[in-house]
Amino acid sequence: MDKYVSATEANQRFSEILREVADGDSFSVLSRGRVVAEITPPKKRAKKKSTEEFLAELEARPTIVIGPWKREDLYDRSDRGIP
């Protein structure tokens, strides 16, 4: 549930507000009656994969064969109308 605090009150009680946010509360900070900021707990982040998991995932993907190519092909500009 959102709690509302004035900017002055948020400044004076900042440490206390952070403790409440750590417990799961959210605050909307008001300045002259308008919401100017929100203090909320951080969103859950996806777990990072280990190097081994990442490499195993790459190994499981199908190989794409693009055929032979030359270094000059990297600089081909014909698709943009440049010779």
N, C-alpha and C positions, 0 to 999 in steps of 0.2 A: 504494500500500500504506500502510495506517495504521501510524504509529509511535506508541508510547506514551511519555509523559513525565509525571513528577510535577508538581504545581503549582509546587513550589519550583524544580525544574529548568527549567520553562518560564519562570519569572520570571527566573532567572539567565541563561538562554540565549536570551532573547526575540528579539534581533536575528538571531542565527544561525538560529533556527527560521523566522523570516520569510523569510530568504534561501532556505531549503530549500523553503518553501511556494511561493515565487515560481518555483522550479524544478519544481513539480508535486507535491511530497510533501504528505501530510496528517498531522496529529497529533491524537491524542486526549489530553486533559489529565486526569490522574487525581488525585483527592483522597481519601485514605484508601481506595484501591483501587477507587473508583468513577469512571466517566467523568463529568466535570462540564462539559467544553467540548470543542469540536472546532475546530481551525484548519485550514481548507482553502482552496485557491485559489478565487477568485470564479468564479461561473458565467458562461458566455458570454451576453452581452446581445444582443438583436436589434438590428440596425442601424436607427437612426431614419431615417424617410423625410424627404426634403427637402420644402419647402413645395410645390414644383412637382409632385412625385410625389403628394403628398397631394391637391392640387387636381385633378389628372388622374384620380385614383381616384374622387373625388367626382363629377366630370363623367361618368364611365362608368356610374355607378349610375343605375337607373331613377328617374324622378320619381314621387312618390306624391302623388296629388291627393286632398285631404281635403274639398274642397267649401268653400262659404262658411262663415265663422264670425264671431262677434262677440266683442269683448273680454270680455263677461260669461261666455262659454263657458269661459274659462280658470278661472273660479271656480265652475263647476258642481259642486255637492256632492250631487246627487241619488243618485249611485252609492254614497254612504255613508249614505243615509237621512236626510240633513240637507236641509230645504227651502230 
